[in-house]
Every structure is written in C-alpha cells, then in structure tokens.
Amino acid sequence: MLLNSVILVLREVLEAAVLVSVLVAFSLYLRLGARWLLWSLPAAALGTFLFASTLEVITDALDGAGQEVANAALQFAVYALVLCIVVVASRAGPGRWLPPLMALAVACAVTREGAEIMIYVTGFAAAEDQRTAVFAGSALGAGIGISLGILMFSGLRAMAPARCYICCLALLGLIGAGMVMQATMLLEQVDWLPSAQPLWDSSALVSEQAVTGELLYAVFGYEATPSAVQIGLYVGSLLLMAGSWYIAGRSRTGESNG
C-alpha cells in the first residue's frame, strides 16, 4: 500500500508540477513575475473541494459517464488555455491577459489532480490498518513530484534565454497534447468517441504498468496501444499549437515591419 500510494500521488502531483514549473519559467522569461501563481491557489483549492465533494453526483450524471466527461473537460480546458498562452505570448508579448490565463490553466490542472488525491486519501482515512501507509506514501509521492517540478524549473532557468523560450514552448505543446490524449482515452472508455484497434503496441519497450510508463502517461499522455483516433487528435493538437504559434509570430513580425 505504501508503494502504491507513492506512485499514485507522484503521478498526479507530477502532472501539475511540470505544468506549473514550465509556466513559471515562461512567465519569468517574459518578465511577468510569478504573482499570478498565488491567484490560482484559492481557485484550485475551491475547485478541488467541490469536485471531490460532489464526485458521486458527477459520476451518476450523463448515464454514468459524468466523471470521465468532467475529467476530459478539464483536460481540454487546460489544452485550450495553454494554446491561448502560446498565441498571446507570440502575438503580443507580455501583456495583461497572460497572468490570468496562466493562473486559470494551473487552477484547472490542480483541480483535477488534487481531487484525485483527495478522494484517494480520504477513502483510506477510516481504515486504521492502511491509514499510516497511505498517508506516508502520499506525502512521499507528493514530495518527489514537487521536487521534480522544482528541478525542471531550475533547469529551464539555467538555460540561455532564447533556449529557455523554445524549450518552454515545446514542453507546453507536449503537455497540452498529452492532456488531449488523456481526455481522448477517457471519452473512449465511456463510448463518447469510437474505439478502434490499436495501431501498435509498445508495451515491450515501456509498459503502462511500469513506473516509467505511468509517469510518462501523467506528463505526456503516453499510451502503449494508441488507436487511430488518439493518434489523430494528439498529432492534430500538436500541429494546431505549432501552427498557431507560427502564425501569431509572423503576424507580429509583419506589424513590426509595417
């Protein structure tokens, strides 16, 4: 139970920690500071509490598909917000819209991950024989996840400014596409999207049940047996992100030259 708790909480915390670390590094590169991160905390705490406390109602909604659809909606929202952040930063540079967009993206991500952790921990709180192991494992997993996020932030900040900018954009694109991949898998589970035979099976290289596979799934939406729909939406989300960044940058350059 201790190891299971470490892995589960690490997976959930790492997904949010990576997004936060990249957005904070990106914000500091743009000289926007990181005060917006404080704005996101009350919203994330409220969202986590509401999501976790109303889970039974959410689950029963939409003929039993409510939880999957709600989680997918949050993940699509994070992708949409990341896309807006990339476009606004490329189109207009630092501005008043970026801090609220970053705060909202973090709030949506933390709401989903925080609710999963809250539900898991409180579910075992009444079991005396497992309580200690769950609490200790959860604390350890959270600590590792936060530490990895800080390590990623430190690595990005240690880069030259131009390289930091490119790496932040690339990571935001991959994280956003990973959110789309996870959302697609959830919607396939409840038949909101058509399921199909997998295009390949990479379990022999990286199993989804292994720690590496679980962490890759959490951060980048890794799937060992992806369907055509999953790959199509994943690639499409990456292309949309890259195309929007390119068009916004070209538009800004054209206005500057004009």
Backbone torsions as a table, in degrees:
resi	resn	phi	psi	omega
1	MET	NA	-36.1	178.6
2	LEU	-61.0	-49.0	-178.9
3	LEU	-65.8	-40.2	177.8
4	ASN	-60.5	-40.9	179.3
5	SER	-66.1	-41.3	178.5
6	VAL	-59.6	-48.9	-176.2
7	ILE	-66.4	-45.1	-177.8
8	LEU	-62.5	-49.4	-177.9
9	VAL	-69.7	-38.1	176.4
10	LEU	-58.5	-43.8	179.8
11	ARG	-60.5	-44.9	-178.0
12	GLU	-70.3	-44.1	-178.0
13	VAL	-68.0	-40.3	-176.3
14	LEU	-62.2	-38.9	-179.9
15	GLU	-58.6	-46.0	178.9
16	ALA	-73.4	-38.2	-176.7
17	ALA	-64.4	-39.4	179.2
18	VAL	-65.3	-45.0	178.8
19	LEU	-60.6	-45.3	-179.8
20	VAL	-62.2	-45.1	-177.3
21	SER	-63.0	-40.8	179.9
22	VAL	-68.6	-42.9	-179.4
23	LEU	-66.3	-38.7	178.8
24	VAL	-67.2	-43.2	177.6
25	ALA	-62.3	-41.2	178.3
26	PHE	-64.1	-42.3	179.7
27	SER	-64.4	-41.3	178.6
28	LEU	-68.5	-35.4	175.4
29	TYR	-60.7	-39.0	179.9
30	LEU	-82.4	1.7	178.6
31	ARG	62.5	40.2	178.2
32	LEU	-100.8	-6.3	-176.0
33	GLY	74.4	-171.3	-178.9
34	ALA	-130.0	19.3	-179.5
35	ARG	-64.6	-28.2	179.2
36	TRP	-59.4	-25.0	179.9
37	LEU	-63.5	-33.9	177.7
38	LEU	-67.4	-31.7	178.7
39	TRP	-65.3	-33.1	-175.3
40	SER	-75.3	-22.9	-173.8
41	LEU	-63.7	-48.4	177.7
42	PRO	-61.7	-40.6	179.1
43	ALA	-63.9	-41.5	179.2
44	ALA	-65.8	-42.1	179.9
45	ALA	-63.9	-43.4	179.2
46	LEU	-65.7	-44.1	179.4
47	GLY	-62.6	-41.5	178.5
48	THR	-61.3	-46.7	-179.2
49	PHE	-63.5	-45.4	-178.3
50	LEU	-66.0	-42.7	-179.2
51	PHE	-64.1	-46.7	-178.0
52	ALA	-68.3	-39.6	-176.1
53	SER	-75.6	-20.9	179.8
54	THR	-109.6	19.3	-175.4
55	LEU	-59.6	-39.5	-178.5
56	GLU	-62.0	-42.4	178.7
57	VAL	-66.6	-42.7	-179.9
58	ILE	-63.2	-42.8	-178.0
59	THR	-62.2	-39.3	-178.0
60	ASP	-75.4	-15.9	-178.8
61	ALA	-72.2	158.8	176.1
62	LEU	55.3	44.6	177.7
63	ASP	57.4	40.4	177.3
64	GLY	88.2	0.2	-179.0
65	ALA	-100.0	8.3	-172.3
66	GLY	-60.2	-44.0	-177.6
67	GLN	-64.9	-45.2	179.8
68	GLU	-63.8	-41.9	-179.2
69	VAL	-67.9	-40.0	178.8
70	ALA	-63.8	-44.3	178.0
71	ASN	-63.3	-42.4	178.6
72	ALA	-63.5	-38.9	179.4
73	ALA	-63.0	-41.1	177.7
74	LEU	-64.0	-39.6	-179.5
75	GLN	-69.7	-40.5	174.7
76	PHE	-63.7	-35.6	178.5
77	ALA	-64.5	-41.8	177.6
78	VAL	-61.8	-43.8	178.3
79	TYR	-60.7	-45.8	-179.2
80	ALA	-61.3	-39.8	179.9
81	LEU	-68.8	-41.3	176.7
82	VAL	-62.4	-40.7	177.1
83	LEU	-60.4	-44.3	177.9
84	CYS	-62.7	-39.8	179.2
85	ILE	-61.3	-46.0	-179.8
86	VAL	-63.1	-43.7	-178.6
87	VAL	-66.4	-47.3	-178.6
88	VAL	-63.7	-42.6	179.7
89	ALA	-64.7	-36.8	-178.9
90	SER	-79.1	-32.8	-174.7
91	ARG	-81.8	-43.7	-172.3
92	ALA	-124.3	-3.8	-177.1
93	GLY	72.2	-166.4	-179.5
94	PRO	-55.5	133.7	-179.7
95	GLY	-159.1	-179.5	-174.4
96	ARG	-72.5	-18.4	-176.8
97	TRP	-82.2	-24.8	-174.6
98	LEU	-66.6	-47.8	179.6
99	PRO	-57.6	-45.9	177.3
100	PRO	-62.7	-37.7	178.8
101	LEU	-64.1	-43.2	178.5
102	MET	-64.8	-42.6	179.6
103	ALA	-62.6	-40.6	-179.5
104	LEU	-69.4	-38.2	177.5
105	ALA	-61.7	-44.7	178.9
106	VAL	-65.2	-41.6	-179.5
107	ALA	-61.4	-42.9	179.4
108	CYS	-65.6	-43.4	-179.6
109	ALA	-65.3	-46.0	-178.1
110	VAL	-68.7	-33.9	178.1
111	THR	-57.4	-48.0	-178.4
112	ARG	-67.1	-49.7	-177.1
113	GLU	-68.2	-41.2	-179.7
114	GLY	-64.0	-38.1	178.9
115	ALA	-65.4	-40.3	178.2
116	GLU	-60.5	-43.4	-179.6
117	ILE	-67.5	-43.7	-178.5
118	MET	-61.5	-42.8	179.3
119	ILE	-64.6	-42.1	-178.6
120	TYR	-65.6	-48.5	-175.9
121	VAL	-67.6	-46.7	-179.1
122	THR	-66.5	-27.1	178.5
123	GLY	-64.7	-28.4	-179.8
124	PHE	-103.5	0.5	-175.7
125	ALA	-63.5	-30.1	-177.5
126	ALA	-86.0	-10.6	-178.8
127	ALA	-90.8	103.2	-174.3
128	GLU	-62.8	-33.1	-176.9
129	ASP	-76.1	-14.7	-178.6
130	GLN	-119.3	-10.4	-173.2
131	ARG	-58.4	-48.5	-176.1
132	THR	-62.0	-45.5	-179.1
133	ALA	-64.6	-40.2	180.0
134	VAL	-66.6	-45.1	180.0
135	PHE	-63.9	-45.2	-178.9
136	ALA	-65.9	-44.7	178.8
137	GLY	-63.7	-39.7	179.4
138	SER	-65.0	-42.8	178.5
139	ALA	-63.9	-41.3	179.7
140	LEU	-66.5	-44.1	179.0
141	GLY	-63.0	-41.7	178.3
142	ALA	-64.1	-41.2	179.4
143	GLY	-63.5	-41.9	178.5
144	ILE	-65.2	-43.9	-179.3
145	GLY	-61.7	-44.8	178.8
146	ILE	-65.3	-40.1	179.1
147	SER	-62.8	-40.8	177.5
148	LEU	-65.5	-37.3	176.2
149	GLY	-63.5	-43.1	178.0
150	ILE	-64.1	-39.2	178.7
151	LEU	-63.1	-41.7	177.9
152	MET	-64.8	-42.3	177.8
153	PHE	-60.3	-44.2	-179.9
154	SER	-63.1	-39.5	178.3
155	GLY	-64.2	-41.8	178.8
156	LEU	-66.0	-40.3	-178.6
157	ARG	-70.9	-23.7	179.9
158	ALA	-78.5	-13.3	-179.3
159	MET	-76.0	161.8	170.6
160	ALA	-63.3	147.4	-175.6
161	PRO	-51.2	-45.5	-178.3
162	ALA	-64.5	-40.7	179.6
163	ARG	-69.6	-38.0	177.1
164	CYS	-59.9	-42.5	179.7
165	TYR	-61.1	-47.3	-179.5
166	ILE	-65.2	-43.9	-179.9
167	CYS	-64.1	-40.0	178.3
168	CYS	-63.1	-44.0	178.4
169	LEU	-62.5	-44.1	179.9
170	ALA	-63.2	-43.9	-179.8
171	LEU	-66.9	-39.3	177.3
172	LEU	-62.2	-39.8	177.5
173	GLY	-63.2	-44.3	-179.5
174	LEU	-68.9	-40.2	178.3
175	ILE	-64.8	-44.5	179.0
176	GLY	-62.1	-43.6	178.0
177	ALA	-64.9	-35.4	176.2
178	GLY	-62.9	-38.7	175.9
179	MET	-61.2	-42.4	179.0
180	VAL	-64.0	-41.7	178.8
181	MET	-61.0	-46.6	179.5
182	GLN	-62.7	-43.4	179.4
183	ALA	-62.7	-39.3	178.8
184	THR	-62.3	-43.3	179.0
185	MET	-62.8	-39.4	178.5
186	LEU	-64.1	-43.1	-179.0
187	LEU	-70.2	-29.6	174.2
188	GLU	-67.5	-35.3	-179.1
189	GLN	-62.6	-32.3	-178.8
190	VAL	-104.9	16.0	175.4
191	ASP	64.0	25.8	172.4
192	TRP	-82.4	-20.1	172.0
193	LEU	-127.1	147.1	-177.9
194	PRO	-68.3	136.7	175.4
195	SER	-89.8	152.9	-179.2
196	ALA	-148.7	170.7	177.2
197	GLN	-65.6	142.5	179.3
198	PRO	-65.4	146.3	178.6
199	LEU	-75.9	-29.2	177.3
200	TRP	-159.4	173.9	178.2
201	ASP	-135.4	108.1	-178.7
202	SER	-102.5	20.4	-179.1
203	SER	-60.3	-31.7	179.9
204	ALA	-65.4	-28.7	178.7
205	LEU	-85.1	-53.8	178.7
206	VAL	-139.0	108.8	-179.9
207	SER	-78.6	142.1	177.5
208	GLU	-67.1	-23.4	-180.0
209	GLN	-82.2	-15.9	177.8
210	ALA	-75.9	158.5	-180.0
211	VAL	-59.5	-42.3	179.5
212	THR	-60.8	-43.7	179.5
213	GLY	-63.5	-41.2	-179.8
214	GLU	-65.5	-39.7	179.8
215	LEU	-71.3	-37.6	175.9
216	LEU	-65.0	-36.4	175.9
217	TYR	-64.0	-43.6	-176.9
218	ALA	-63.5	-40.7	-173.8
219	VAL	-90.5	-43.8	-172.7
220	PHE	-119.9	7.3	177.4
221	GLY	71.0	33.1	-178.0
222	TYR	-59.9	134.4	176.3
223	GLU	-136.1	122.1	-176.8
224	ALA	-72.3	-27.7	-178.1
225	THR	-127.2	69.1	-176.0
226	PRO	-75.6	146.7	174.9
227	SER	-90.6	172.0	179.4
228	ALA	-63.8	-37.0	178.7
229	VAL	-64.0	-44.7	-180.0
230	GLN	-62.2	-46.5	-179.9
231	ILE	-65.5	-40.6	-179.9
232	GLY	-61.4	-45.6	-179.9
233	LEU	-70.8	-34.9	178.3
234	TYR	-64.1	-51.7	179.5
235	VAL	-64.0	-40.6	178.8
236	GLY	-61.6	-39.9	178.9
237	SER	-67.2	-36.8	176.3
238	LEU	-65.8	-44.5	-180.0
239	LEU	-64.7	-39.6	178.0
240	LEU	-63.1	-41.8	178.7
241	MET	-64.2	-48.3	-178.2
242	ALA	-66.4	-42.7	-179.6
243	GLY	-64.9	-41.0	179.4
244	SER	-64.9	-41.0	177.9
245	TRP	-63.2	-43.4	-178.1
246	TYR	-65.2	-47.0	-178.3
247	ILE	-65.2	-41.4	179.5
248	ALA	-64.8	-40.8	178.7
249	GLY	-65.9	-41.0	178.2
250	ARG	-65.7	-39.2	178.2
251	SER	-63.3	-41.4	179.0
252	ARG	-66.8	-41.3	178.5
253	THR	-63.6	-40.4	179.7
254	GLY	-64.0	-39.5	178.9
255	GLU	-68.1	-36.6	178.8
256	SER	-65.3	-41.1	179.4
257	ASN	-70.2	-30.6	179.4
258	GLY	-72.3	NA	NA
